[in-house]
C-alpha cells in the first residue's frame, strides 16, 4: 500500500535525483542532453497521469523548461540551470503524485469491492 511515508520518501528521492541531473553552480551552458532529460521526465509524468491528477504542477514544469530553453538561448546560464533543475524536480514530483493518486484510487476501489463481498 502506498502511504504518506512512502510518498515522502519517493518525493525526497526525486528531489535528490534532480540534483544529480545537473551539477549545481555550473556556469557553463546547459547541454541539449540535460534539457532533453528534463523533457523526458515531463513526458514520463504526463504518461503517468499527472495532467489528470495535478495539471497545474505539470503546466508549471513545462513553463520552467520553456524558460530554461529561453535562458540558454539568451546565454543566461545560471538562470537556465536553475529553471532546468526546478523543472526536473517538479516533473519527478508530478510523476510521484500521479502514482500516489492512482494507488489511492485503486485502494479505494479494492475497499469497496471487499465491503461489497462482505
N, CA, C and O atoms as CSV, one atom per row, in Angstrom:
chain,resi,resn,atom,element,x,y,z
A,1,UNK,N,N,0.844,-1.181,0.000
A,1,UNK,CA,C,0.000,0.000,0.000
A,1,UNK,C,C,0.886,1.240,0.000
A,1,UNK,O,O,1.924,1.282,0.660
A,2,UNK,N,N,0.461,2.232,-0.741
A,2,UNK,CA,C,1.210,3.471,-0.874
A,2,UNK,C,C,0.793,4.416,0.238
A,2,UNK,O,O,-0.328,4.923,0.222
A,3,UNK,N,N,1.666,4.664,1.201
A,3,UNK,CA,C,1.320,5.509,2.345
A,3,UNK,C,C,1.973,6.874,2.208
A,3,UNK,O,O,2.785,7.105,1.313
A,4,UNK,N,N,1.607,7.765,3.105
A,4,UNK,CA,C,2.209,9.102,3.097
A,4,UNK,C,C,3.721,9.005,3.295
A,4,UNK,O,O,4.482,9.782,2.718
A,5,UNK,N,N,4.144,8.050,4.112
A,5,UNK,CA,C,5.577,7.889,4.371
A,5,UNK,C,C,6.324,7.487,3.105
A,5,UNK,O,O,7.399,8.017,2.822
A,6,UNK,N,N,5.756,6.548,2.339
A,6,UNK,CA,C,6.430,6.144,1.102
A,6,UNK,C,C,6.362,7.244,0.063
A,6,UNK,O,O,7.275,7.396,-0.748
A,7,UNK,N,N,5.269,8.021,0.084
A,7,UNK,CA,C,5.182,9.167,-0.827
A,7,UNK,C,C,6.291,10.169,-0.536
A,7,UNK,O,O,6.971,10.640,-1.448
A,8,UNK,N,N,6.468,10.490,0.739
A,8,UNK,CA,C,7.511,11.446,1.106
A,8,UNK,C,C,8.897,10.906,0.775
A,8,UNK,O,O,9.765,11.660,0.336
A,9,UNK,N,N,9.109,9.628,0.976
A,9,UNK,CA,C,10.391,9.016,0.639
A,9,UNK,C,C,10.628,9.102,-0.862
A,9,UNK,O,O,11.741,9.395,-1.300
A,10,UNK,N,N,9.590,8.850,-1.653
A,10,UNK,CA,C,9.715,8.932,-3.102
A,10,UNK,C,C,9.967,10.367,-3.559
A,10,UNK,O,O,10.773,10.608,-4.458
A,11,UNK,N,N,9.274,11.312,-2.936
A,11,UNK,CA,C,9.473,12.718,-3.284
A,11,UNK,C,C,10.891,13.164,-2.937
A,11,UNK,O,O,11.528,13.890,-3.701
A,12,UNK,N,N,11.377,12.724,-1.781
A,12,UNK,CA,C,12.751,13.059,-1.400
A,12,UNK,C,C,13.743,12.473,-2.381
A,12,UNK,O,O,14.723,13.123,-2.743
A,13,UNK,N,N,13.495,11.253,-2.811
A,13,UNK,CA,C,14.376,10.620,-3.793
A,13,UNK,C,C,14.343,11.383,-5.108
A,13,UNK,O,O,15.367,11.531,-5.774
A,14,UNK,N,N,13.166,11.865,-5.477
A,14,UNK,CA,C,13.037,12.614,-6.724
A,14,UNK,C,C,13.839,13.909,-6.663
A,14,UNK,O,O,14.518,14.276,-7.621
A,15,UNK,N,N,13.754,14.580,-5.550
A,15,UNK,CA,C,14.495,15.838,-5.408
A,15,UNK,C,C,15.991,15.573,-5.386
A,15,UNK,O,O,16.763,16.326,-5.978
A,16,UNK,N,N,16.399,14.527,-4.719
A,16,UNK,CA,C,17.813,14.171,-4.706
A,16,UNK,C,C,18.285,13.825,-6.104
A,16,UNK,O,O,19.374,14.226,-6.514
A,17,UNK,N,N,17.483,13.093,-6.825
A,17,UNK,CA,C,17.854,12.720,-8.191
A,17,UNK,C,C,17.998,13.961,-9.069
A,17,UNK,O,O,18.846,13.998,-9.962
A,18,UNK,N,N,17.178,14.966,-8.818
A,18,UNK,CA,C,17.265,16.171,-9.635
A,18,UNK,C,C,18.586,16.898,-9.424
A,18,UNK,O,O,19.107,17.524,-10.346
A,19,UNK,N,N,19.118,16.816,-8.235
A,19,UNK,CA,C,20.399,17.470,-8.000
A,19,UNK,C,C,21.535,16.704,-8.657
A,19,UNK,O,O,22.600,17.264,-8.917
A,20,UNK,N,N,21.312,15.443,-8.921
A,20,UNK,CA,C,22.322,14.644,-9.599
A,20,UNK,C,C,22.280,14.847,-11.108
A,20,UNK,O,O,23.264,14.581,-11.797
A,21,UNK,N,N,21.149,15.316,-11.625
A,21,UNK,CA,C,20.995,15.522,-13.061
A,21,UNK,C,C,21.919,16.607,-13.565
A,21,UNK,O,O,22.600,16.440,-14.577
A,22,UNK,N,N,21.940,17.703,-12.862
A,22,UNK,CA,C,22.680,18.871,-13.311
A,22,UNK,C,C,23.627,19.324,-12.214
A,22,UNK,O,O,23.204,19.466,-11.067
A,23,UNK,N,N,24.887,19.553,-12.528
A,23,UNK,CA,C,25.815,19.988,-11.483
A,23,UNK,C,C,25.452,21.378,-10.956
A,23,UNK,O,O,25.294,22.326,-11.725
A,24,UNK,N,N,25.327,21.475,-9.666
A,24,UNK,CA,C,24.953,22.746,-9.045
A,24,UNK,C,C,26.063,23.770,-9.219
A,24,UNK,O,O,27.246,23.452,-9.096
A,25,UNK,N,N,25.672,24.986,-9.503
A,25,UNK,CA,C,26.637,26.070,-9.613
A,25,UNK,C,C,27.441,26.050,-10.884
A,25,UNK,O,O,28.399,26.811,-11.025
A,26,UNK,N,N,27.073,25.199,-11.807
A,26,UNK,CA,C,27.812,25.114,-13.064
A,26,UNK,C,C,27.476,26.342,-13.897
A,26,UNK,O,O,26.302,26.626,-14.135
A,27,UNK,N,N,28.471,27.056,-14.334
A,27,UNK,CA,C,28.210,28.273,-15.091
A,27,UNK,C,C,28.298,28.051,-16.587
A,27,UNK,O,O,28.061,28.976,-17.364
A,28,UNK,N,N,28.634,26.842,-17.005
A,28,UNK,CA,C,28.670,26.581,-18.439
A,28,UNK,C,C,27.255,26.347,-18.946
A,28,UNK,O,O,26.342,26.047,-18.177
A,29,UNK,N,N,27.095,26.488,-20.238
A,29,UNK,CA,C,25.773,26.322,-20.837
A,29,UNK,C,C,25.262,24.905,-20.618
A,29,UNK,O,O,26.022,23.937,-20.627
A,30,UNK,N,N,23.963,24.815,-20.422
A,30,UNK,CA,C,23.347,23.501,-20.277
A,30,UNK,C,C,23.453,22.759,-21.599
A,30,UNK,O,O,23.289,23.340,-22.672
A,31,UNK,N,N,23.723,21.499,-21.505
A,31,UNK,CA,C,23.787,20.713,-22.720
A,31,UNK,C,C,22.378,20.397,-23.206
A,31,UNK,O,O,21.426,20.384,-22.425
A,32,UNK,N,N,22.262,20.147,-24.484
A,32,UNK,CA,C,20.973,19.735,-25.045
A,32,UNK,C,C,20.542,18.408,-24.421
A,32,UNK,O,O,19.351,18.133,-24.276
A,33,UNK,N,N,21.531,17.592,-24.054
A,33,UNK,CA,C,21.233,16.309,-23.417
A,33,UNK,C,C,20.548,16.518,-22.069
A,33,UNK,O,O,19.589,15.815,-21.751
A,34,UNK,N,N,21.027,17.470,-21.278
A,34,UNK,CA,C,20.420,17.744,-19.973
A,34,UNK,C,C,18.994,18.262,-20.140
A,34,UNK,O,O,18.091,17.845,-19.414
A,35,UNK,N,N,18.791,19.159,-21.084
A,35,UNK,CA,C,17.444,19.682,-21.328
A,35,UNK,C,C,16.545,18.578,-21.873
A,35,UNK,O,O,15.346,18.557,-21.597
A,36,UNK,N,N,17.112,17.678,-22.633
A,36,UNK,CA,C,16.351,16.546,-23.152
A,36,UNK,C,C,15.906,15.629,-22.018
A,36,UNK,O,O,14.798,15.093,-22.048
A,37,UNK,N,N,16.771,15.445,-21.014
A,37,UNK,CA,C,16.393,14.623,-19.851
A,37,UNK,C,C,15.229,15.257,-19.099
A,37,UNK,O,O,14.353,14.554,-18.596
A,38,UNK,N,N,15.223,16.576,-19.025
A,38,UNK,CA,C,14.103,17.266,-18.372
A,38,UNK,C,C,12.831,17.021,-19.173
A,38,UNK,O,O,11.779,16.726,-18.605
A,39,UNK,N,N,12.931,17.145,-20.499
A,39,UNK,CA,C,11.768,16.916,-21.362
A,39,UNK,C,C,11.244,15.496,-21.207
A,39,UNK,O,O,10.032,15.286,-21.153
A,40,UNK,N,N,12.132,14.533,-21.135
A,40,UNK,CA,C,11.721,13.135,-20.958
A,40,UNK,C,C,11.026,12.946,-19.603
A,40,UNK,O,O,10.033,12.224,-19.511
A,41,UNK,N,N,11.542,13.590,-18.563
A,41,UNK,CA,C,10.907,13.496,-17.236
A,41,UNK,C,C,9.493,14.066,-17.280
A,41,UNK,O,O,8.585,13.531,-16.645
A,42,UNK,N,N,9.310,15.146,-18.024
A,42,UNK,CA,C,7.976,15.740,-18.168
A,42,UNK,C,C,7.053,14.786,-18.918
A,42,UNK,O,O,5.900,14.602,-18.529
A,43,UNK,N,N,7.554,14.183,-19.983
A,43,UNK,CA,C,6.750,13.223,-20.740
A,43,UNK,C,C,6.376,12.013,-19.880
A,43,UNK,O,O,5.256,11.507,-19.958
A,44,UNK,N,N,7.318,11.562,-19.068
A,44,UNK,CA,C,7.034,10.448,-18.155
A,44,UNK,C,C,5.924,10.813,-17.178
A,44,UNK,O,O,5.029,10.009,-16.914
A,45,UNK,N,N,5.986,12.022,-16.646
A,45,UNK,CA,C,4.954,12.477,-15.705
A,45,UNK,C,C,3.601,12.557,-16.403
A,45,UNK,O,O,2.576,12.189,-15.829
A,46,UNK,N,N,3.603,13.030,-17.622
A,46,UNK,CA,C,2.363,13.130,-18.387
A,46,UNK,C,C,1.780,11.743,-18.635
A,46,UNK,O,O,0.577,11.535,-18.481
A,47,UNK,N,N,2.633,10.794,-19.018
A,47,UNK,CA,C,2.171,9.413,-19.238
A,47,UNK,C,C,1.679,8.772,-17.941
A,47,UNK,O,O,0.800,7.911,-17.972
A,48,UNK,N,N,2.233,9.179,-16.816
A,48,UNK,CA,C,1.814,8.631,-15.517
A,48,UNK,C,C,0.457,9.178,-15.088
A,48,UNK,O,O,-0.150,8.666,-14.148
A,49,UNK,N,N,-0.019,10.214,-15.773
A,49,UNK,CA,C,-1.324,10.776,-15.452
A,49,UNK,C,C,-1.274,12.086,-14.704
A,49,UNK,O,O,-2.283,12.513,-14.142
A,50,UNK,N,N,-0.128,12.733,-14.682
A,50,UNK,CA,C,-0.007,13.996,-13.949
A,50,UNK,C,C,-0.948,15.066,-14.501
A,50,UNK,O,O,-1.405,15.934,-13.757
A,51,UNK,N,N,-1.237,15.008,-15.796
A,51,UNK,CA,C,-2.146,16.012,-16.364
A,51,UNK,C,C,-3.557,15.845,-15.811
A,51,UNK,O,O,-4.333,16.801,-15.784
A,52,UNK,N,N,-3.891,14.642,-15.372
A,52,UNK,CA,C,-5.198,14.386,-14.771
A,52,UNK,C,C,-5.204,14.713,-13.285
A,52,UNK,O,O,-6.166,15.290,-12.777
A,53,UNK,N,N,-4.136,14.349,-12.588
A,53,UNK,CA,C,-4.119,14.470,-11.126
A,53,UNK,C,C,-3.572,15.800,-10.620
A,53,UNK,O,O,-3.980,16.263,-9.555
A,54,UNK,N,N,-2.664,16.419,-11.356
A,54,UNK,CA,C,-2.102,17.709,-10.932
A,54,UNK,C,C,-1.691,18.524,-12.160
A,54,UNK,O,O,-0.503,18.728,-12.409
A,55,UNK,N,N,-2.687,18.988,-12.924
A,55,UNK,CA,C,-2.379,19.700,-14.162
A,55,UNK,C,C,-1.608,21.003,-13.947
A,55,UNK,O,O,-0.820,21.408,-14.802
A,56,UNK,N,N,-1.833,21.655,-12.812
A,56,UNK,CA,C,-1.119,22.907,-12.553
A,56,UNK,C,C,0.367,22.664,-12.366
A,56,UNK,O,O,1.186,23.440,-12.858
A,57,UNK,N,N,0.722,21.613,-11.674
A,57,UNK,CA,C,2.140,21.292,-11.476
A,57,UNK,C,C,2.793,20.944,-12.805
A,57,UNK,O,O,3.914,21.378,-13.072
A,58,UNK,N,N,2.118,20.179,-13.633
A,58,UNK,CA,C,2.675,19.813,-14.925
A,58,UNK,C,C,2.822,21.044,-15.820
A,58,UNK,O,O,3.803,21.163,-16.554
A,59,UNK,N,N,1.867,21.943,-15.764
A,59,UNK,CA,C,1.947,23.184,-16.538
A,59,UNK,C,C,3.123,24.043,-16.069
A,59,UNK,O,O,3.851,24.611,-16.883
A,60,UNK,N,N,3.297,24.131,-14.763
A,60,UNK,CA,C,4.425,24.880,-14.198
A,60,UNK,C,C,5.747,24.281,-14.655
A,60,UNK,O,O,6.694,24.999,-14.976
A,61,UNK,N,N,5.794,22.958,-14.677
A,61,UNK,CA,C,7.004,22.258,-15.091
A,61,UNK,C,C,7.349,22.593,-16.538
A,61,UNK,O,O,8.502,22.876,-16.865
A,62,UNK,N,N,6.341,22.556,-17.393
A,62,UNK,CA,C,6.578,22.879,-18.814
A,62,UNK,C,C,7.019,24.338,-18.986
A,62,UNK,O,O,7.889,24.641,-19.802
A,63,UNK,N,N,6.414,25.219,-18.219
A,63,UNK,CA,C,6.794,26.639,-18.298
A,63,UNK,C,C,8.251,26.837,-17.890
A,63,UNK,O,O,8.971,27.626,-18.503
A,64,UNK,N,N,8.678,26.122,-16.859
A,64,UNK,CA,C,10.065,26.252,-16.403
A,64,UNK,C,C,11.038,25.693,-17.432
A,64,UNK,O,O,12.126,26.240,-17.612
A,65,UNK,N,N,10.665,24.620,-18.104
A,65,UNK,CA,C,11.534,24.095,-19.166
A,65,UNK,C,C,11.613,25.093,-20.318
A,65,UNK,O,O,12.690,25.325,-20.868
A,66,UNK,N,N,10.478,25.682,-20.681
A,66,UNK,CA,C,10.492,26.699,-21.736
A,66,UNK,C,C,11.392,27.862,-21.346
A,66,UNK,O,O,12.158,28.377,-22.162
A,67,UNK,N,N,11.287,28.262,-20.094
A,67,UNK,CA,C,12.127,29.365,-19.602
A,67,UNK,C,C,13.601,28.976,-19.627
A,67,UNK,O,O,14.449,29.796,-19.983
A,68,UNK,N,N,13.916,27.745,-19.258
A,68,UNK,CA,C,15.304,27.273,-19.295
A,68,UNK,C,C,15.842,27.313,-20.721
A,68,UNK,O,O,16.972,27.743,-20.951
A,69,UNK,N,N,15.039,26.868,-21.669
A,69,UNK,CA,C,15.467,26.913,-23.067
A,69,UNK,C,C,15.687,28.343,-23.538
A,69,UNK,O,O,16.644,28.624,-24.259
A,70,UNK,N,N,14.802,29.246,-23.130
A,70,UNK,CA,C,14.961,30.660,-23.493
A,70,UNK,C,C,16.219,31.236,-22.863
A,70,UNK,O,O,16.966,31.968,-23.512
A,71,UNK,N,N,16.451,30.907,-21.602
A,71,UNK,CA,C,17.643,31.398,-20.911
A,71,UNK,C,C,18.922,30.874,-21.564
A,71,UNK,O,O,19.921,31.589,-21.633
A,72,UNK,N,N,18.893,29.641,-22.038
A,72,UNK,CA,C,20.058,29.102,-22.754
A,72,UNK,C,C,20.290,29.913,-24.023
A,72,UNK,O,O,21.420,30.289,-24.333
A,73,UNK,N,N,19.209,30.177,-24.754
A,73,UNK,CA,C,19.327,30.975,-25.987
A,73,UNK,C,C,19.862,32.368,-25.705
A,73,UNK,O,O,20.592,32.932,-26.519
A,74,UNK,N,N,19.500,32.928,-24.546
A,74,UNK,CA,C,19.936,34.273,-24.160
A,74,UNK,C,C,21.275,34.265,-23.429
A,74,UNK,O,O,21.745,35.304,-22.965
A,75,UNK,N,N,21.887,33.082,-23.331
A,75,UNK,CA,C,23.175,32.915,-22.663
A,75,UNK,C,C,23.110,33.288,-21.175
A,75,UNK,O,O,24.087,33.773,-20.604
A,76,UNK,N,N,21.967,33.060,-20.570
A,76,UNK,CA,C,21.759,33.267,-19.132
A,76,UNK,C,C,21.904,31.907,-18.459
A,76,UNK,O,O,20.917,31.304,-18.038
A,77,UNK,N,N,23.127,31.437,-18.364
A,77,UNK,CA,C,23.376,30.051,-17.969
A,77,UNK,C,C,22.964,29.723,-16.540
A,77,UNK,O,O,22.423,28.646,-16.290
A,78,UNK,N,N,23.207,30.620,-15.612
A,78,UNK,CA,C,22.827,30.343,-14.226
A,78,UNK,C,C,21.313,30.241,-14.085
A,78,UNK,O,O,20.805,29.354,-13.399
A,79,UNK,N,N,20.594,31.155,-14.737
A,79,UNK,CA,C,19.128,31.108,-14.695
A,79,UNK,C,C,18.610,29.857,-15.395
A,79,UNK,O,O,17.656,29.232,-14.932
A,80,UNK,N,N,19.234,29.497,-16.503
A,80,UNK,CA,C,18.829,28.306,-17.244
A,80,UNK,C,C,19.007,27.061,-16.385
A,80,UNK,O,O,18.136,26.192,-16.349
A,81,UNK,N,N,20.126,26.982,-15.702
A,81,UNK,CA,C,20.396,25.842,-14.834
A,81,UNK,C,C,19.362,25.750,-13.720
A,81,UNK,O,O,18.841,24.671,-13.435
A,82,UNK,N,N,19.070,26.869,-13.101
A,82,UNK,CA,C,18.089,26.896,-12.012
A,82,UNK,C,C,16.707,26.465,-12.514
A,82,UNK,O,O,16.031,25.668,-11.863
A,83,UNK,N,N,16.296,26.985,-13.654
A,83,UNK,CA,C,14.984,26.628,-14.205
A,83,UNK,C,C,14.932,25.151,-14.602
A,83,UNK,O,O,13.924,24.482,-14.376
A,84,UNK,N,N,16.010,24.647,-15.190
A,84,UNK,CA,C,16.042,23.242,-15.600
A,84,UNK,C,C,15.978,22.325,-14.384
A,84,UNK,O,O,15.279,21.312,-14.407
A,85,UNK,N,N,16.695,22.670,-13.335
A,85,UNK,CA,C,16.659,21.864,-12.115
A,85,UNK,C,C,15.264,21.869,-11.498
A,85,UNK,O,O,14.767,20.832,-11.059
A,86,UNK,N,N,14.639,23.041,-11.468
A,86,UNK,CA,C,13.289,23.137,-10.910
A,86,UNK,C,C,12.300,22.343,-11.763
A,86,UNK,O,O,11.435,21.644,-11.236
A,87,UNK,N,N,12.434,22.458,-13.072
A,87,UNK,CA,C,11.531,21.736,-13.967
A,87,UNK,C,C,11.690,20.232,-13.775
A,87,UNK,O,O,10.702,19.499,-13.740
A,88,UNK,N,N,12.929,19.775,-13.651
A,88,UNK,CA,C,13.177,18.350,-13.475
A,88,UNK,C,C,12.604,17.859,-12.147
A,88,UNK,O,O,11.963,16.809,-12.096
A,89,UNK,N,N,12.831,18.607,-11.089
A,89,UNK,CA,C,12.293,18.234,-9.773
A,89,UNK,C,C,10.772,18.184,-9.794
A,89,UNK,O,O,10.166,17.261,-9.250
A,90,UNK,N,N,10.164,19.178,-10.422
A,90,UNK,CA,C,8.706,19.220,-10.487
A,90,UNK,C,C,8.162,18.075,-11.339
A,90,UNK,O,O,7.115,17.510,-11.023
A,91,UNK,N,N,8.861,17.735,-12.404
A,91,UNK,CA,C,8.416,16.619,-13.244
A,91,UNK,C,C,8.446,15.316,-12.455
A,91,UNK,O,O,7.515,14.515,-12.532
A,92,UNK,N,N,9.506,15.112,-11.705
A,92,UNK,CA,C,9.590,13.903,-10.880
A,92,UNK,C,C,8.513,13.905,-9.805
A,92,UNK,O,O,7.904,12.871,-9.532
A,93,UNK,N,N,8.277,15.058,-9.194
A,93,UNK,CA,C,7.240,15.165,-8.174
A,93,UNK,C,C,5.860,14.899,-8.777
A,93,UNK,O,O,5.041,14.204,-8.174
A,94,UNK,N,N,5.606,15.445,-9.952
A,94,UNK,CA,C,4.323,15.216,-10.616
A,94,UNK,C,C,4.121,13.737,-10.903
A,94,UNK,O,O,3.013,13.215,-10.773
A,95,UNK,N,N,5.187,13.071,-11.292
A,95,UNK,CA,C,5.127,11.642,-11.560
A,95,UNK,C,C,4.777,10.871,-10.287
A,95,UNK,O,O,3.923,9.985,-10.309
A,96,UNK,N,N,5.432,11.206,-9.193
A,96,UNK,CA,C,5.182,10.533,-7.917
A,96,UNK,C,C,3.764,10.822,-7.419
A,96,UNK,O,O,3.090,9.923,-6.916
A,97,UNK,N,N,3.314,12.058,-7.555
A,97,UNK,CA,C,1.967,12.412,-7.103
A,97,UNK,C,C,0.908,11.676,-7.921
A,97,UNK,O,O,-0.107,11.240,-7.377
A,98,UNK,N,N,1.142,11.540,-9.220
A,98,UNK,CA,C,0.194,10.804,-10.061
A,98,UNK,C,C,0.147,9.343,-9.646
A,98,UNK,O,O,-0.929,8.754,-9.557
A,99,UNK,N,N,1.308,8.761,-9.395
A,99,UNK,CA,C,1.354,7.363,-8.954
A,99,UNK,C,C,0.632,7.193,-7.617
A,99,UNK,O,O,-0.090,6.216,-7.419
A,100,UNK,N,N,0.823,8.136,-6.710
A,100,UNK,CA,C,0.157,8.072,-5.402
A,100,UNK,C,C,-1.356,8.194,-5.555
A,100,UNK,O,O,-2.110,7.489,-4.885
A,101,UNK,N,N,-1.792,9.080,-6.428
A,101,UNK,CA,C,-3.228,9.259,-6.643
A,101,UNK,C,C,-3.839,8.007,-7.259
A,101,UNK,O,O,-4.928,7.587,-6.867
A,102,UNK,N,N,-3.145,7.413,-8.218
A,102,UNK,CA,C,-3.642,6.170,-8.823
A,102,UNK,C,C,-3.722,5.060,-7.780
A,102,UNK,O,O,-4.696,4.309,-7.723
A,103,UNK,N,N,-2.691,4.972,-6.966
A,103,UNK,CA,C,-2.657,3.937,-5.928
A,103,UNK,C,C,-3.796,4.144,-4.926
A,103,UNK,O,O,-4.435,3.178,-4.509
A,104,UNK,N,N,-4.047,5.377,-4.544
A,104,UNK,CA,C,-5.139,5.669,-3.610
A,104,UNK,C,C,-6.489,5.308,-4.228
A,104,UNK,O,O,-7.365,4.771,-3.550
A,105,UNK,N,N,-6.648,5.603,-5.505
A,105,UNK,CA,C,-7.899,5.280,-6.193
A,105,UNK,C,C,-8.094,3.765,-6.243
A,105,UNK,O,O,-9.189,3.269,-5.979
A,106,UNK,N,N,-7.038,3.034,-6.581
A,106,UNK,CA,C,-7.121,1.577,-6.624
A,106,UNK,C,C,-7.425,1.000,-5.243
A,106,UNK,O,O,-8.199,0.052,-5.112
A,107,UNK,N,N,-6.813,1.578,-4.225
A,107,UNK,CA,C,-7.055,1.122,-2.853
A,107,UNK,C,C,-8.508,1.334,-2.460
A,107,UNK,O,O,-9.123,0.462,-1.847
A,108,UNK,N,N,-9.057,2.491,-2.810
A,108,UNK,CA,C,-10.464,2.770,-2.509
A,108,UNK,C,C,-11.382,1.788,-3.230
A,108,UNK,O,O,-12.367,1.318,-2.660
A,109,UNK,N,N,-11.057,1.480,-4.483
A,109,UNK,CA,C,-11.864,0.541,-5.247
A,109,UNK,C,C,-11.794,-0.856,-4.630
A,109,UNK,O,O,-12.799,-1.565,-4.579
A,110,UNK,N,N,-10.625,-1.244,-4.170
A,110,UNK,CA,C,-10.469,-2.557,-3.527
A,110,UNK,C,C,-11.277,-2.611,-2.235
A,110,UNK,O,O,-11.926,-3.616,-1.942
A,111,UNK,N,N,-11.233,-1.524,-1.462
A,111,UNK,CA,C,-12.002,-1.481,-0.216
A,111,UNK,C,C,-13.501,-1.610,-0.496
A,111,UNK,O,O,-14.214,-2.312,0.222
A,112,UNK,N,N,-13.972,-0.931,-1.541
A,112,UNK,CA,C,-15.391,-1.017,-1.906
A,112,UNK,C,C,-15.748,-2.434,-2.336
A,112,UNK,O,O,-16.819,-2.937,-1.996
A,113,UNK,N,N,-14.868,-3.068,-3.071
A,113,UNK,CA,C,-15.111,-4.432,-3.516
A,113,UNK,C,C,-15.155,-5.379,-2.336
A,113,UNK,O,O,-16.015,-6.258,-2.273
A,114,UNK,N,N,-14.237,-5.207,-1.402
A,114,UNK,CA,C,-14.215,-6.056,-0.206
A,114,UNK,C,C,-15.476,-5.862,0.612
A,114,UNK,O,O,-16.057,-6.832,1.101
A,115,UNK,N,N,-15.905,-4.620,0.766
A,115,UNK,CA,C,-17.128,-4.344,1.517
A,115,UNK,C,C,-18.350,-4.974,0.820
A,115,UNK,O,O,-19.251,-5.495,1.478
A,116,UNK,N,N,-18.360,-4.916,-0.500
A,116,UNK,CA,C,-19.475,-5.489,-1.240
A,116,UNK,C,C,-19.500,-7.016,-1.085
A,116,UNK,O,O,-20.569,-7.623,-1.030
A,117,UNK,N,N,-18.331,-7.616,-1.017
A,117,UNK,CA,C,-18.253,-9.073,-0.846
A,117,UNK,C,C,-18.669,-9.525,0.549
A,117,UNK,O,O,-19.143,-10.646,0.733
A,118,UNK,N,N,-18.487,-8.650,1.524
A,118,UNK,CA,C,-18.868,-8.995,2.900
A,118,UNK,C,C,-20.367,-9.037,2.986
A,118,UNK,O,O,-20.917,-9.308,4.053
